[in-house]
Amino acid sequence: MSDVDVEAALGVGRRHGLDLDEVVRRRDVFGANELADDGGRSAWRLLWDQVRAVMVLILLAAAALSLLLGKLLEAAAVTAIVALFVTLGFVQERRAERAIAALRRMSTPEVRVRRGGVDMTVPSADLVPGDVVVVEAGNVVPADLRLVESASVRLQEAALTGESEPVDKSLDPVAGDAPLADRRNMLFCGTQVVYGRGVGVVVATGMHTELGRIAALLGDVADEATPLQCRLDRVGKQLAAAGVVVAGLVVAMGAAAGESAEDLILTAIGVAVAVIPEGLPAVVTVTLAIGAQRMLRRQALVRRLSAVETLGSVTVICSDKTGTLTQNRMTVTVVDVLDHGVDLDALPSAALDSSLARATIVAGALCNDAELAPGAADGIGDPTETALLVAATRIGQDPEGLRRSAPRRGEVPFDSDRKRMSTIHDIEEADLRALFPLVSADHRLVVVKGALDALASRLVGVQAADRVAPLDDDLRDRVLAAGDRHAAAGLRVLAVAYRSMPTDGSSAASVEIEQDLILLGLVGMIDPPRPEVAAAVGRCTAAGIRPVMITGDHPLTARAIAGQLGIGASEVVTGVDLDRIDGEGLRDTVRRVSVFARVTPEHKLRLVEALKANGDVVAMTGDGVNDAPALRRADIGVAMGITGTDVSKEAAAMVLRDDNFTTIVAAVEEGRVIYDNLRRFVAFAVAGNLGKVLVMLGWPIPLLLTGNTAEAVALLPLQLLWLNLMTDGLLGLAMGVERAERDVMSRPPIDPNAGILSGHHGRHTLLAGGAIGGIALAVGFTYHIADRPEWQTMIFTALTFLQIGQALATRSTVEPIWRLGLRSNPTMAFVATAVLALTAAALYTPLHELLDVAPLDIVDLGVCVLAAMVLVGVIEATKTRRRGAPSPLPAPSIDAVEVSV
């Protein structure tokens, strides 16, 4: 079936597209253009994952042992608490699943579609059969399309057909039963446009596409845990195993001392329960998911949870210049033609006397794929091309009118290696033809625009007002010097050239037409730095992170912008220079150089590999289809949400919704905060459980020495489960939402190879755990020696108050507790209050009989509060000493801050 027959069958015209009412009607019939989504793990799968966790299985085994001993109440209570843990974990995991699913929905790409005669961008899920879609290099095909217009369209179809090489597409009909790989007029959903530009009509959406049919055959794919989740899961299993080992030792010691089998088993169960951090898996998952949502509020869309944890370790941020460090609001300010420069900002609207400058702008508007909405200053497409269209309107030219007067007959699309684009036009109006004196009535106009150094070797002359000046060495030097002059002023310089070609059929669009060109002029565009980026660069430096500019622009432009932003620009290395450097020389170059210009995507990949070889953790930005390898190779691939291609977004771990360098810095800060919170929780849980284990192990020793084995168990398994529920389950969650510490961006990046409790964190955990165990034992022994029957209740209650005090004091590793207050983390205030209320319920309601505890009077409660205050004093003393230690990073001087800002 021909392309015209396809349009007729679908009731659509490629120039007009579907009307909006018809789109709505067809969406009701065909549904959304989405593959069936199982919504992640089902509720039953989530519940099963909670039940089969190693720590839960150990607790269930403890309940079974209690049942065998005839302790029916204890067995039922342990089972009930396990059910609470499972329910809590299920609810938290379900919340995390929904948060991650919401993030995935937000990463749905937008497509350029023609409806009602107007080009617009819509979410790919809104496509319906009959929609007219415009695709270009970098797009992932959003549905099955029948190609109706093609400008050298080439697709990578390996994911669908297994064909490793890109496939050239054509408009020619093919047999209806042809294999997928032979359907050269079809663009299949999920494949990638790697070259060219085309227009296609949607013939199938969602599960009716070829990709949808394959998806229907696939089973569930297991979700991958992040490296940190795996590491923490190992920690949890190691603690559980340690609990079993310690319990075995306790049983052996007790058996040697002649304890009863019942007491031995209860003690073993208690020790095993005490060491297990039941809330660990759920807190980790929820903290990562909540962190990803917090990043989204700061315009960073995380596509993979592993990026959340890696961000805290970033040591180098490699950023493109245009749109990320600058505003990406290109404005044409200068048109430089032979011996004459025109300042557009100084001209009244539509006033341009220079016909050569006018020809330069008109040619730039013709060799252009952007679109301007009627009466709007912004458009759809590349900002550079949009700026050229706006410049045309400023001199009184209608871009759409120009395109009608000079219809495009062929093109060689832009790519990052050639750094240029070419189009072929028929010229139908004499006034327009007069702007291009070499183009006679029986010839076509070829327009080429691109980087000056990409066109310089293809130029043979320069257009003057009434003649063509041959490009001798002197004139070539003058042209290049003009380009350097504008680039040094921070302008982006674009060269516009033309030539004439006959209409005798030899005008096939290929790179061969980019020869024997006549330079019309240079276009200088300003893209000012984002005002907030200089401060963000300063924050990077203070945080031990090196910002590196990698751009395809002229080295003088790169140096000028880098200097304004405070990025070290004492040396600028170009792509040509990089081609001459290899091995150790490249590794040395990336250590000292922070600005790279005129680079290709292949250079980006080499730079990432060299930085990683030096031990850096690299975040790399990219927006083009050829940036995908570098984005995948980087530790954190960062795609541009506004200007980025679908391919770059798919390859990236994070998408900047505002294309702003400051957002990367904000995401790094959030990554550090999330890692701090996870480490804080692990330290809190391990220290608390260590304290409980010390109580369980330490309590029997003096009793056994005195022969008093009747009360050799400090706490019952049910009491330990309750304590863990209060601490790991509730207080742990509150620690997962703590705000950033004051010094979070003034310390070195997190070492990705360091343990979660390495350095002073491990020492602090041991100190806090020892203090908790020692203080609780002191309280218990004091009451036991005084022959107070409530000694066990005092241990139980003291541990509760001790861990509340520990949670409040360890909210920061440097700030004292009185400066933190509770307003900065209202969740902690609420949870601490809830824990106190539940403890009161355990002591003063019939629940105390189930837990085998007794009500306490005000003096006893005061002793527990005093115990917590002693622990807080110990922790605060360690923080005071840490605050007095020298800063790991020198603070930037006032002069340095002024220079960078």
C-alpha positions in Angstrom: 0.0 0.0 0.0 1.4 3.4 -1.0 1.8 6.3 1.5 -1.2 8.1 -0.2 -3.4 4.9 0.2 -2.4 4.7 3.9 -3.5 8.3 4.5 -6.8 7.7 2.7 -7.4 4.5 4.7 -6.8 6.3 8.0 -8.8 9.4 7.0 -5.9 11.8 7.4 -3.8 14.2 5.4 -0.1 14.6 6.3 -0.3 18.4 6.0 -3.3 18.8 8.3 -3.3 15.8 10.6 -6.3 14.9 12.7 -8.7 17.4 14.1 -8.7 17.5 17.9 -12.3 16.2 18.2 -11.3 13.2 16.0 -8.3 12.5 18.3 -10.6 12.3 21.3 -13.0 10.0 19.5 -10.2 7.6 18.4 -8.6 7.6 21.9 -12.0 6.4 23.3 -11.9 3.6 20.7 -8.2 2.6 20.8 -7.2 3.7 24.3 -3.9 5.1 25.4 -0.7 4.4 23.5 0.9 2.5 26.3 2.1 -1.0 26.8 0.3 -3.0 29.4 1.8 -2.2 32.8 1.6 -4.7 35.7 2.2 -1.7 38.0 5.3 -3.3 39.4 5.1 -6.1 42.0 1.6 -7.2 42.8 0.3 -6.8 46.4 0.6 -10.6 46.9 4.2 -10.5 45.6 5.0 -7.7 48.0 3.4 -9.6 50.9 5.3 -12.8 50.0 8.6 -10.9 49.8 8.0 -9.6 53.4 7.1 -13.1 54.7 10.1 -14.9 53.2 12.7 -12.4 54.5 15.4 -14.1 56.5 14.8 -11.9 59.6 11.0 -12.7 59.6 11.7 -16.4 59.2 13.9 -16.3 62.3 11.2 -14.7 64.2 8.6 -17.2 63.0 11.0 -19.9 64.2 11.2 -18.3 67.6 7.3 -18.3 67.7 7.4 -22.0 66.8 9.8 -22.8 69.6 7.7 -20.9 72.1 4.7 -23.0 70.9 6.7 -26.2 71.5 7.5 -25.1 75.0 3.8 -24.6 75.7 4.1 -20.8 75.8 0.9 -20.3 73.9 0.6 -16.6 74.8 4.2 -15.8 73.9 3.9 -17.7 70.6 0.7 -15.8 69.7 2.2 -12.5 70.7 5.4 -13.1 68.7 3.3 -14.1 65.7 1.2 -11.0 66.1 4.2 -8.7 66.3 5.7 -10.4 63.2 2.4 -9.7 61.5 2.8 -6.1 62.5 6.3 -6.0 61.0 5.2 -7.6 57.8 2.2 -5.2 57.5 4.5 -2.2 58.2 7.0 -3.4 55.6 4.2 -4.2 53.1 2.7 -0.7 53.5 6.1 1.0 53.2 7.1 -1.1 50.1 3.7 -0.4 48.5 4.2 3.3 49.0 7.6 3.1 47.5 6.3 1.1 44.5 3.7 3.7 43.8 6.2 6.5 44.2 8.6 4.8 41.7 5.7 4.1 39.3 4.8 7.8 39.4 8.3 8.7 38.6 8.3 6.3 35.6 5.1 7.8 34.3 6.7 11.2 34.4 9.6 10.0 32.2 7.2 9.3 29.3 8.6 11.1 26.3 6.8 13.8 24.4 6.4 13.6 20.6 5.9 16.2 17.9 2.6 15.7 16.2 0.6 17.6 13.6 -3.0 18.2 14.5 -5.4 20.6 12.9 -2.6 21.9 10.7 -0.5 22.9 13.7 2.6 21.2 15.0 2.5 20.6 18.7 4.2 18.4 21.3 2.1 15.9 23.2 2.9 12.9 25.5 3.4 9.8 23.5 0.6 8.1 25.4 -1.9 10.5 23.7 -1.2 9.2 20.2 -4.0 7.5 18.2 -4.0 5.7 14.9 -4.0 8.4 12.1 -1.9 10.9 14.0 0.8 12.5 11.9 4.1 12.4 13.8 7.4 14.2 13.0 10.5 12.2 14.0 14.2 13.1 13.9 17.6 11.8 15.0 17.5 11.0 18.7 13.8 10.1 18.9 12.5 6.8 20.1 9.7 5.9 17.7 6.5 6.2 19.9 4.2 3.9 17.9 4.1 1.9 14.7 4.4 4.5 11.9 4.0 4.3 8.1 6.6 6.6 6.7 5.2 9.2 4.3 8.1 11.7 4.2 11.8 10.9 4.6 15.0 12.9 4.7 17.6 10.2 4.9 15.8 8.5 7.8 17.9 5.7 9.4 16.8 3.5 12.3 18.5 1.3 14.8 16.1 -1.7 15.0 18.3 -4.2 16.8 16.0 -4.5 19.8 13.2 -5.6 17.5 14.7 -7.4 14.5 18.2 -8.3 15.8 19.8 -6.3 12.9 22.9 -4.7 14.4 23.5 -2.0 11.7 21.2 1.0 11.3 18.6 0.5 8.6 17.8 3.0 5.8 14.1 3.7 5.4 12.1 4.5 2.2 8.6 5.3 1.1 8.3 2.4 -1.3 5.4 -0.1 -0.7 6.3 -3.6 0.4 4.4 -6.8 0.5 2.0 -7.1 3.4 3.5 -10.4 4.5 7.1 -9.2 4.4 9.2 -10.0 7.5 9.7 -7.1 10.0 13.3 -6.5 8.9 12.2 -6.0 5.3 9.4 -3.5 6.0 11.6 -0.5 5.0 8.6 1.9 4.9 7.7 1.2 8.6 9.1 2.8 11.8 8.3 0.4 14.6 7.6 1.4 18.2 10.6 1.3 20.5 13.2 1.6 17.7 15.6 4.6 17.6 16.0 7.2 14.9 19.8 7.6 14.5 19.9 9.8 11.5 17.7 12.0 9.4 14.2 13.4 9.7 10.8 12.1 8.6 7.0 12.2 8.9 5.0 9.1 9.7 1.3 8.2 10.1 0.4 6.2 13.2 -1.0 2.8 12.1 -0.9 1.0 15.5 -0.6 2.0 19.2 0.0 0.4 22.5 -0.3 -3.4 22.7 -1.3 -3.5 19.0 2.2 -2.5 17.9 4.9 -5.1 17.1 6.6 -4.2 20.4 3.3 -4.7 22.2 2.9 -8.1 20.7 6.3 -9.1 22.0 5.6 -7.5 25.4 2.5 -9.7 25.7 4.6 -12.8 25.4 7.1 -11.7 28.1 6.7 -12.7 31.8 7.5 -10.6 34.8 11.0 -9.3 35.0 12.5 -9.2 38.5 13.3 -5.8 39.9 17.0 -5.2 40.6 18.0 -3.9 44.0 20.4 -1.0 44.1 24.0 -1.7 45.3 23.3 0.0 48.6 20.1 -2.1 49.1 22.2 -5.2 48.4 24.9 -4.1 50.8 22.4 -3.3 53.6 20.5 -6.5 52.9 23.8 -8.3 53.5 24.3 -6.3 56.7 20.8 -7.4 57.9 21.6 -11.1 57.1 25.0 -10.9 58.8 23.4 -9.4 61.9 20.7 -12.2 61.8 23.4 -14.8 61.5 25.4 -13.2 64.3 22.3 -13.3 66.4 22.0 -17.0 65.8 25.6 -17.6 66.6 25.5 -15.5 69.8 22.3 -17.2 70.9 24.1 -20.6 70.4 26.9 -19.4 72.6 24.5 -18.2 75.3 22.8 -21.6 75.2 26.1 -23.4 75.5 27.1 -21.1 78.5 23.8 -21.6 80.2 23.8 -25.4 79.7 27.2 -25.5 81.3 25.8 -23.6 84.3 22.9 -26.0 84.6 20.1 -23.7 83.4 16.7 -25.3 82.5 16.0 -26.1 78.8 13.1 -23.6 78.9 15.2 -20.7 80.1 17.9 -21.6 77.6 15.5 -21.5 74.7 13.9 -18.3 75.9 17.3 -16.7 76.2 18.4 -17.8 72.8 15.2 -16.5 71.2 15.6 -13.2 73.1 19.2 -12.7 71.8 18.3 -13.6 68.3 15.4 -11.2 68.3 17.5 -8.4 69.9 20.1 -8.4 67.2 17.7 -8.4 64.2 17.0 -4.9 62.7 13.5 -5.7 61.6 12.8 -2.3 60.0 15.9 -2.2 57.9 14.7 -3.3 54.4 11.5 -1.2 54.5 13.3 1.9 55.7 15.9 1.7 53.0 13.4 1.3 50.2 11.2 4.0 51.4 14.1 6.4 52.1 15.3 6.0 48.5 11.9 6.4 47.0 11.1 9.5 49.1 14.5 10.9 48.2 13.7 10.4 44.5 10.5 12.3 45.0 12.3 15.1 46.8 14.7 15.4 43.9 11.7 15.6 41.6 10.6 18.7 43.4 14.0 20.1 42.7 13.5 19.3 38.9 15.7 16.2 38.9 13.8 13.1 37.6 15.5 9.9 38.8 15.0 7.0 36.4 16.9 4.5 38.5 17.1 4.3 42.3 20.8 3.4 42.1 21.4 7.0 41.0 20.1 8.3 44.3 22.8 6.6 46.3 25.6 7.2 43.7 24.9 11.0 43.6 26.4 11.4 47.1 29.8 10.1 45.8 30.1 12.3 42.7 33.5 13.9 42.4 33.3 15.4 38.9 30.3 16.9 37.1 30.9 17.1 33.3 28.4 19.5 31.9 27.6 20.8 28.5 27.6 24.6 28.1 24.5 25.4 26.1 21.3 25.3 28.1 22.9 23.8 31.2 25.4 26.4 32.2 23.7 29.0 30.0 20.1 30.0 29.6 19.6 28.3 26.2 17.8 31.5 25.0 19.6 32.1 21.8 19.3 35.6 20.4 20.9 36.6 17.2 22.8 39.9 18.0 25.3 40.2 15.1 25.4 39.4 11.4 28.9 39.7 10.1 29.3 39.9 6.3 32.3 40.8 4.2 33.8 44.1 5.6 30.5 44.9 7.5 29.0 44.0 10.8 25.4 44.5 11.6 24.3 44.9 15.2 20.6 43.7 15.2 20.0 45.0 18.7 20.7 48.5 17.4 18.3 48.3 14.5 14.7 49.4 14.5 12.2 46.6 13.8 12.3 45.4 10.2 15.0 47.9 9.2 18.0 46.1 7.6 19.6 47.9 4.7 22.3 45.3 4.0 21.0 42.8 1.4 23.9 40.5 2.2 23.0 40.4 5.9 19.4 39.9 4.9 20.4 37.0 2.7 22.4 35.5 5.6 19.3 35.5 7.9 16.9 34.3 5.2 19.2 31.4 4.4 19.4 30.5 8.1 15.6 30.5 8.2 15.4 28.2 5.2 18.0 25.7 6.4 15.9 25.2 9.5 13.7 22.6 11.1 12.2 24.7 13.9 8.7 26.0 14.0 7.3 29.3 15.4 3.8 29.6 16.7 1.9 32.5 15.2 2.8 35.7 17.1 5.1 33.9 19.5 8.8 34.4 20.2 9.4 30.8 21.2 9.1 27.8 19.0 9.3 24.1 18.7 12.8 22.8 17.9 16.4 23.6 18.5 16.9 26.9 20.2 19.6 27.9 17.7 17.3 27.4 14.9 14.4 29.1 16.7 16.7 32.1 17.2 17.3 32.3 13.4 13.5 32.3 12.8 13.0 35.0 15.3 15.8 37.0 13.6 14.0 36.6 10.3 10.7 38.0 11.8 12.7 41.0 13.3 13.8 42.0 9.8 10.2 41.7 8.4 10.5 38.2 6.9 7.8 35.6 7.5 9.5 32.2 8.0 6.4 30.3 6.7 6.2 32.6 3.7 9.9 32.0 3.0 9.3 28.3 3.0 6.4 28.5 0.6 8.5 30.7 -1.7 11.5 28.4 -1.5 10.1 24.9 -1.0 12.6 22.3 0.3 13.5 19.6 -2.2 16.1 17.7 -0.2 18.3 17.9 2.9 21.3 16.4 4.6 20.4 16.5 8.3 22.7 17.9 11.0 24.8 15.5 12.9 27.4 16.1 15.7 30.3 14.8 13.7 29.8 17.0 10.6 28.6 20.0 12.7 26.5 21.3 9.8 23.2 20.9 8.0 22.3 21.4 4.3 19.0 21.9 2.5 18.1 22.2 -1.2 15.4 24.6 -2.4 13.5 25.7 -5.5 13.2 29.5 -5.6 9.9 30.7 -7.0 10.1 34.5 -6.5 12.4 36.9 -8.2 12.9 39.1 -5.1 14.0 36.1 -3.1 16.3 34.9 -5.9 18.0 38.3 -6.0 19.4 37.6 -2.5 21.4 34.7 -4.0 23.0 36.0 -7.2 24.7 32.7 -8.2 21.4 30.9 -8.4 20.0 31.2 -11.9 16.4 30.4 -13.0 17.1 26.8 -13.9 19.1 26.0 -10.8 18.3 25.2 -7.2 19.6 26.9 -4.0 21.7 24.9 -1.6 22.1 26.3 1.9 24.6 25.0 4.4 24.9 26.3 8.0 27.1 25.1 10.8 30.3 25.7 12.8 32.8 28.0 10.9 35.6 25.5 11.3 33.4 22.7 9.9 32.6 24.8 6.8 36.0 26.6 6.3 37.6 23.8 4.3 34.6 23.7 2.0 34.5 27.4 1.1 35.8 28.7 -2.2 34.6 32.3 -1.9 32.8 35.0 0.1 29.8 36.8 -1.2 30.2 40.6 -1.5 27.5 43.1 -2.3 28.0 42.7 -6.1 30.4 39.9 -6.6 32.0 36.8 -5.2 35.5 37.4 -3.6 37.7 34.3 -4.1 38.8 32.9 -0.8 42.6 33.4 -0.7 44.7 33.0 2.4 44.3 36.6 3.4 40.5 36.5 3.2 40.3 33.2 4.9 42.4 34.6 7.8 40.1 37.6 8.0 37.0 35.4 8.2 38.5 33.1 10.8 39.7 36.2 12.8 36.1 37.6 12.7 34.8 34.3 14.1 37.4 34.3 16.8 36.6 37.9 17.8 32.9 37.1 18.3 33.6 33.8 20.1 36.0 35.6 22.5 33.1 37.9 23.3 31.1 34.9 24.4 29.0 34.6 21.3 28.1 31.4 19.5 29.2 31.8 15.9 27.3 30.1 13.0 28.5 30.2 9.4 25.9 30.4 6.6 27.0 29.5 3.1 25.3 28.7 -0.2 25.8 27.4 -3.7 23.9 26.8 -6.9 23.1 23.3 -8.4 21.3 22.3 -11.5 17.8 20.8 -11.5 18.7 18.0 -14.0 18.2 15.2 -11.5 21.8 15.3 -10.1 20.6 17.1 -7.0 20.3 14.1 -4.7 20.8 15.3 -1.1 24.1 13.9 0.1 27.3 15.3 1.7 28.7 15.7 -1.8 26.6 18.9 -2.2 28.6 20.5 0.7 31.4 21.5 -1.6 32.5 24.7 -3.4 30.5 26.8 -1.0 30.2 30.6 -1.0 30.1 32.2 2.5 27.2 34.6 3.0 28.1 35.7 6.5 28.6 34.8 10.2 25.7 34.9 12.7 26.7 35.7 16.2 24.2 34.6 18.9 24.3 35.3 22.6 23.3 32.7 25.2 24.1 34.3 28.5 25.1 32.3 31.6 22.4 31.3 34.0 22.7 33.8 36.9 22.4 31.1 39.5 25.1 28.8 38.1 28.1 30.7 39.4 27.0 30.2 43.0 26.3 26.5 42.2 29.9 26.2 40.9 31.1 27.7 44.1 29.1 25.1 46.1 30.6 22.3 44.0 34.1 23.5 44.8 33.3 23.7 48.5 31.9 20.2 48.4 35.1 18.7 46.8 33.4 18.3 43.4 35.1 19.6 40.2 32.9 21.1 37.5 34.1 20.4 34.0 32.7 22.1 30.9 32.5 19.9 27.8 31.1 21.7 24.8 31.0 21.6 21.0 31.3 25.3 20.8 34.4 27.4 19.9 37.2 27.3 22.5 37.2 31.1 22.9 33.4 31.0 23.6 33.9 28.2 26.1 36.8 30.1 27.8 34.7 33.3 28.0 31.6 31.5 29.6 33.8 29.4 31.9 35.6 32.5 33.1 32.2 34.2 33.9 31.1 31.1 35.9 34.2 30.6 37.9 35.2 27.3 36.2 39.0 27.1 35.8 39.7 28.1 32.2 43.4 28.7 32.3 43.8 25.9 29.7 41.2 24.9 27.1 41.7 21.6 25.3 39.9 21.0 22.0 38.7 17.8 20.3 41.6 18.0 17.9 44.0 18.1 20.8 42.2 15.0 22.4 42.8 13.1 19.2 46.5 13.5 19.7 46.4 12.4 23.3 46.1 8.8 24.5 46.6 6.6 27.5 48.3 8.1 30.5 48.5 11.5 28.8 44.7 11.7 28.6 44.4 10.7 32.3 46.9 13.5 33.2 45.0 16.0 31.0 41.6 15.3 32.7 43.2 15.8 36.1 44.3 19.4 35.4 41.9 20.7 32.6 38.3 21.7 33.3 37.3 23.1 29.9 37.0 21.1 26.7 35.7 22.6 23.5 34.9 21.4 20.0 34.4 17.9 21.3 32.3 15.1 19.7 30.2 12.5 21.6 33.1 10.1 21.0 35.4 12.5 22.9 32.9 12.6 25.7 33.1 8.8 26.1 36.9 9.0 26.2 36.8 11.7 28.8 34.5 9.7 31.0 36.7 6.7 30.8 39.8 8.6 31.6 38.2 10.3 34.6 36.9 6.9 35.9 40.4 5.5 35.4 41.7 8.2 37.7 39.2 7.0 40.4 36.6 9.8 39.9 32.9 9.2 40.3 31.5 11.0 37.2 28.2 12.7 36.4 28.0 13.4 32.7 25.3 15.4 30.9 24.2 14.8 27.3 21.3 15.5 25.0 22.0 13.9 21.6 21.6 10.4 20.3 25.4 10.0 20.1 25.8 11.0 23.8 24.1 7.7 24.9 27.4 5.7 25.2 29.0 8.4 27.4 25.8 8.6 29.5 25.7 4.9 30.0 29.5 4.7 30.8 29.3 7.6 33.4 28.4 6.7 37.0 25.5 9.1 36.7 24.2 9.8 33.2 22.3 13.0 33.2 20.0 13.8 30.2 18.4 17.1 29.3 14.6 17.1 29.8 13.9 20.0 27.5 16.4 19.7 24.7 17.4 16.0 25.2 16.5 13.3 22.7 14.5 10.3 23.7 17.6 8.1 23.2 19.7 10.2 25.6 16.9 10.0 28.2 16.6 6.3 28.0 20.4 5.9 28.5 20.5 8.3 31.5 20.0 7.6 35.1 18.6 11.0 35.8 16.8 13.6 33.7 17.0 17.4 34.3 13.5 18.8 33.8 14.9 22.3 33.6 18.2 21.5 31.8 20.0 23.5 34.6 23.4 22.8 36.1 22.1 24.0 39.4 19.7 21.1 39.5 22.6 18.7 39.2 24.2 20.3 42.3 20.9 20.2 44.1 20.5 16.5 43.2 24.0 15.8 44.5 23.1 17.5 47.8 19.9 15.3 48.0 22.0 12.2 47.3 24.3 13.1 50.2 21.3 13.8 52.5 19.7 10.4 51.6 23.0 8.6 52.2 23.4 10.4 55.5 19.9 9.4 56.6 20.4 5.8 55.6 23.7 5.6 57.4 22.1 7.4 60.4 19.4 4.8 60.6 21.7 1.9 60.2 24.0 3.3 63.0 20.9 3.9 65.1 19.5 0.4 64.6 22.8 -1.4 65.0 23.7 0.6 68.2 20.3 0.0 69.7 20.4 -3.7 68.9 24.0 -3.9 70.2 22.8 -2.4 73.4 20.0 -5.0 73.7 22.4 -7.8 73.0 24.8 -6.5 75.7 21.9 -6.5 78.1 20.9 -10.1 77.2 24.5 -11.3 77.4 25.6 -9.2 80.4 22.6 -9.8 82.6 23.2 -13.5 83.4 26.9 -13.3 84.2 26.7 -11.9 87.8 23.6 -13.9 88.5 25.3 -17.1 87.4 28.3 -16.3 89.5 26.1 -15.9 92.6 24.1 -19.1 91.7 20.9 -17.1 91.1 19.7 -18.6 87.8 16.0 -18.1 88.5 16.0 -14.7 86.8 18.7 -15.2 84.2 16.8 -13.7 81.3 16.9 -9.9 81.2 14.1 -9.4 78.8 11.5 -11.8 77.3 11.4 -12.3 73.5 8.0 -10.5 73.3 9.4 -7.5 75.1 12.4 -7.3 72.7 10.1 -7.5 69.8 8.0 -4.6 71.1 11.2 -2.6 71.6 12.4 -3.3 68.1 9.0 -2.3 66.7 9.2 1.0 68.6 12.7 1.8 67.5 13.5 0.2 64.1 10.0 0.4 62.8 8.9 3.9 64.0 11.9 6.0 65.0 13.8 4.6 62.0 11.3 5.9 59.6 11.5 9.4 61.1 15.3 9.3 60.7 14.8 8.6 57.0 13.3 12.0 56.4 15.8 14.1 58.2 16.9 17.4 56.6 20.3 18.2 55.3 23.0 18.9 57.8 24.7 22.3 57.8 28.0 20.9 56.5 26.6 18.5 53.9 28.1 20.5 51.0 31.3 21.4 52.7 32.8 17.9 53.1 34.4 15.5 50.7 32.2 13.2 48.5 31.2 9.9 50.0 33.7 7.1 49.3 31.7 4.5 47.3 34.0 1.8 48.6 33.8 2.7 52.2 31.5 0.7 54.5 28.2 2.1 55.7 29.7 2.5 59.2 33.3 3.2 58.3 35.4 5.8 60.2 34.0 7.7 63.1 30.5 6.4 62.3 31.6 2.9 63.3 33.2 4.2 66.4 30.2 6.2 67.3 27.9 3.2 66.8 30.1 1.1 69.1 30.2 3.8 71.7 26.4 4.5 71.6 25.6 0.7 71.7 28.0 0.2 74.6 26.5 3.1 76.5 22.9 1.9 75.9 23.7 -1.6 77.1 25.8 -0.4 80.0 23.2 2.2 81.2 20.3 -0.2 80.9 22.2 -2.9 82.8 23.1 -0.4 85.5 19.5 0.5 86.0 18.4 -3.2 86.0 21.1 -4.3 88.4 20.4 -1.3 90.8 16.7 -2.3 91.0 17.5 -6.1 91.2 20.1 -5.6 94.1 17.4 -3.5 95.8 15.1 -6.4 95.5 12.7 -4.4 93.4 10.4 -6.8 91.5 10.0 -4.3 88.7 13.7 -4.6 87.6 12.7 -6.2 84.3 10.2 -3.4 83.6 12.8 -0.8 84.3 15.2 -2.4 81.8 12.4 -2.5 79.3 11.3 1.2 79.9 14.9 2.5 80.2 15.8 1.0 76.8 12.8 2.8 75.3 13.8 6.2 76.7 17.4 5.5 75.8 16.6 4.9 72.1 14.4 8.0 72.0 17.3 10.0 73.4 19.6 8.3 70.9 17.3 9.1 68.0 17.1 12.8 69.0 20.8 13.2 69.6 21.9 11.4 66.4 19.8 13.5 64.1 23.0 15.3 63.3 26.6 14.3 63.6 27.8 17.9 64.4 24.9 20.1 65.5 24.0 19.9 69.2 20.5 18.7 70.1 19.4 22.0 71.5 20.1 23.8 68.2 18.3 21.2 66.1 14.9 21.6 67.8 11.9 19.5 66.7 10.5 21.8 64.1 13.1 20.9 61.5 11.8 17.3 61.6 8.1 17.3 62.6 7.9 13.6 61.7 10.5 12.8 64.5 8.5 14.9 67.0 5.3 13.0 66.1 6.9 9.6 66.1 8.7 10.2 69.5 5.4 11.3 71.0 3.8 8.2 69.6 6.4 5.9 71.0 6.0 7.5 74.4 2.2 7.1 74.2 2.6 3.4 73.2 5.0 2.8 76.0 2.5 4.3 78.4 -0.1 2.0 77.0 2.2 -1.0 77.5 2.7 0.0 81.2 -0.7 1.3 82.3 -3.3 -0.6 80.3 -4.2 -4.4 80.3 -1.5 -4.7 77.6 1.1 -4.8 80.4 -0.1 -8.4 81.3 0.6 -9.5 77.7 4.1 -8.0 77.8 4.7 -9.2 81.4 5.6 -5.7 82.7 4.4 -3.7 85.7 3.2 -0.1 86.0 5.9 2.3 87.2 5.6 5.3 89.5 6.8 8.8 88.7 10.2 8.3 90.4 10.9 5.2 88.3 10.0 7.1 85.1 12.3 9.9 86.2 15.1 7.3 86.5 14.5 6.3 82.9 14.5 9.9 81.7 17.7 10.5 83.6 19.3 7.4 81.9 18.3 8.9 78.5 19.9 12.2 79.5 23.1 10.5 80.4 23.2 8.8 77.0 22.5 12.2 75.2 25.4 13.7 77.2 27.7 11.0 76.0 26.7 11.5 72.4 26.9 15.3 72.6 30.4 15.0 74.0 31.5 13.1 71.0 29.9 15.7 68.7 31.7 18.5 70.5 35.0 16.8 70.0 34.1 16.3 66.3 33.2 20.0 65.9 36.6 20.9 67.2 38.4 18.8 64.6 39.8 20.5 61.5 37.5 20.7 58.4 38.3 18.0 55.8 38.0 20.7 53.1 39.3 24.2 53.3 36.5 26.8 53.2 36.6 29.1 50.2 38.0 32.5 50.9 35.8 35.6 50.6 38.0 36.7 47.6 37.5 33.3 45.9 33.7 33.5 46.4 33.6 37.0 44.9 35.6 36.0 41.9 33.4 32.9 41.2 30.2 34.9 41.5 
